[in-house]
Amino acid sequence: MNQRAYGRWTDRQKHGLFFTRGLHMDWPLLGGLLILAALGLAVLYSAGGQNIDMIYRQLVRLGIAFGVMMVIAQIAPHHMERWAPWLFGAGLLMLLGVLIFGHVGKGAQRWLDLGLFRFQPSELMKLAVPLMIAWYLSENPLPPSRQAIAITAIVITLPVVLIILQPDLGTSLLIAASGVFALLLAGISWRLVGGMALLGGAITPLGWMFGMHDYQRQRVLTFLNPESDPLGAGYHIIQSKIAIGSGGLYGKGWLNGTQSQLEFLPERHTDFIFAVLAEEFGFFGILLLLAVYLLIIGRGLYIALRAQDTFARLLAGSLTLTFFVYVIVNIGMVSGMLPVVGVPLPLVSYGGTSIVTLMAGFGILMSIHTHRKLLTG
Amino acid sequence: MARIALKDHFRETRLFTNRTIVAVVFILLVTLAIVTRMAYLQIINHKHYTALSQNNRVSIVPVAPTRGLIFDRNGVILAQNLPTYSLDVVQERVKDMEQTLAELGKIIDISARDIERFNKQLAQKRRFQPVPLRFRLNDEEVARLAVNRHRFPGIEIQARLTRDYPQANLTVHAVGYVGRINEKELATITAADNSANYAATTHIGKRGIEKAYESLLHGTVGHQKVETNVLGRTIRVLERVAPAPGKDLIITLDVELQRVAKEALGDNLGVVVAIDPNNGDVLALASKGDYDPNLFVNGIDHKTYQALQTSLEKPFINRALQGQYPPGSTVKPFIGLAGLEHNDIRHNQKIFCRGWYSLGEDSHRYRDWKKQGHGLTDLKKAVAESCDVYFYKLAQKMGIDRIHDFLSPFGFGQRTGIDIAGEATGILPSTQWKRTTRGEPWYLGETLISGIGQGYTLATPLQLAVATATLANRGRTLQPHLLKTVLHPGEQNEPFTPDRPSITIEKHEPRNWKRTIDAMLNVVYGTHGTARGINHQQSYKIAGKTGTAQVFGIAQDAEYIKEDVAKHLRDHALFIAFAPADDPQIAISVVVENGGSGGSVAAPIAGTVIDYYLTGKRP
């Protein structure tokens, strides 16, 4: 098998039209995502105070996101591989644009006004960074050389710094994670990982002093001791822990969570929706949710393992692990294990562009799994 | 493409597989950590967080009890709770507050003061809480608001119970009034560990019965357990424990008798106190000037309050308890009785009155009110005609301390123990009293004028009525009281129990009491009796005594001519009486401030009141 075979399509892929030859679609992954979305809608209905309009809007958003996923699933991975550097370059330029012309909202500059709609370049980067790194690392033999690691580190750092400057700690964290996961999966030596961790530990105090906004520092301080400011910054975490803890084993029942229905729980339909689920469905509800997430993540890793080339493997692995980071960062912050960084619970939280990006990522996974080269063809 | 040729696909795949296994282990460990954390919160600390969430959502709202009613002895209502309507505004439902207020102002009267108070409260309350804009809407205003209501989202007509005194000025000095709880009262409530019971109460008894029996009238607070949301808005009521309303009270006052008494006083300032000598029931407690207690219930405005406060009529003073007057000649029957009991005089012993009395040849002349003198005078005549010289002599013979000791059990110089606050003690002088209060020795001349109820002697109208009742009772003392019965629905009603036992003054010779009362009958029925003007051949007999108390000392040789003296310096007219003399049902004291002569001004008032009480005949 030579490099030319790389670009050759199978007969099925070359001549088949997807309405005759079938959709490129991974049914187990789609099933898991649909179960998750349904569970999310049920919790959202309760968290939003039985606001049916909110459900409609979320349904439209989910529809668009699933649509995007399906479209992307039809694009063969080698096209993505070709676009990767261009997407990354464009994303980087747009992040600079946001810093210069961006719209300010909630003390953060994240949006680019494109006339008709506002676009969040950091969302694009969630896909562009793993694509770029997977492409770059797969161009060289693995494990990556020191030079390759250094270049990868620059590729990760540039967008992450630009996004921290916006400032959007949550997104920059997720993007950094996606890059680091790609590196780890590529086989970077553990010794280097250990060294980086030590370096990170040394840099953290500097970052605390010079790199963080007041509100971010406050979040960390509040995380460390929420009771210190029960009516201010600590209120979110205290109320959220009350909601989770009072849920008990079986929960208070759907629509019966007092913390959420009586509005003690802030941001209950967005970032803190997990607490609503925990309050109304209890410990068993959480186990169910975690099971669905693990199902999706397991399928993602299976796809990565079964992928036929390094690019696909690294991309699938990185996207899957980043999805897991989404889940643990959100649950961790809502349950008081991690600071509040403003990461939604994927597919459950009510909200905007992140859901589309997320589903686009699953589109890539499906594409990887369904555009298989017939090695024996 | 040489680089690519170096790729070892097998090695890369194995490396990736190894790393994926590490990732799976990582995922499982982190998931386990999350599950452990959830178990910690939801299972181990479940109770703790459940309690916190209960505290979040459930709050206890106290519900004020309904205040007990006050009735007179015949069941006439004296204090009640009337529903009154107020206009409340809910901020969050009003789009443009200024415009709404302006438009409302076109429909009903809204004063600048209303708006000022409204804005002040608006800033303190939550957006969904109603804030009162106008109190005491009349029926027409309620109707007008109801018709226009659709134009004003966010306005509510709220019914609340307001304390109301239908008899207004007539009963104010006995019943008193309630007003908003002030800081001092709040501190008292807190100190008495009563805060919980007053949690929802806005008003408290300030004076009179309302104050004295606050604990009975108030009742016991109830509460509602309500579910509230994060803003404190009530979502639903979970549980309700009804408040126990305050006790209804029947008081001893006869409001019609009170009305007769007050009308009899006419335009004069003064007091009528009537007591049932059999049990101490205060039948009438009419004090003028007076004021409308309803003004105080929802806060009196400054201007009206100032006007009342500075009024020469001194309406806030309850003259029956707080007015201390020289009793004048009304003490004479008591001193006469003292003389008889002490054997200082005999009832038929006569002295000669030449119009004045002096202690030595060139010393001060103590005048009799009758310039030409009464001539030969015994006790009966001395009381009936109010001969001063007789009592100068008797007082001199007895000495001030024996007079003091005899009069003291009648209640002079001490509080009667009536069950409303503010009572003055009066003064019953003695040598010791003068030494301790003034640090001076007693002079004989002071004894003489004490014999006719002048000088240091001061008594409240209530004391006079109580002393008269004691005389009527032939020495049995009593504690006057306004509370008659506490009503306990469905149970035995609870009558007033005096906290001071009734005693009977020890008698040396019972006939002396009869002789004194006979002398008092002569005041009304004798041909020269000073109160003969009220002898209307009644079917019952009135025993009485007139009195005239000097407000203004006149020079030794000058003559008191009523028309020459400014009204507020004129003598006070007094009269004490009881009737029927042989079976006393009512004992009365009347003081008419600056009224002039007791016989012509005070006695007719007493006569009218007694007649109404005993025969039901209105003047």
Interface residues (C-beta under 8 A of the other chain):
Chain A: Q3 E139 N140 P141 L142 P143 F181 L184 L185 A186 G187 Q239 K241 I242 A243 I244 G245 S246 G247 G248 L249 T258 Q259 L262 E263 F264 A278 G282 F283 I286 L287 L290 L294 I297 L301 A304 L305 T310 R313 L314 G317 L321 F324 I328 I331 G332 S335 M337
Chain B: M1 R3 I4 L6 K7 D8 R11 E12 T13 L15 F16 T17 R19 T20 V22 A23 V24 I27 V30 T31 A33 I34 V35 R37 M38 A39 L41 Q42 I43 N45 H46 H48 Y49 T50 L52 S53 N56 R57 E227 T228 N229 V230 L231 I235
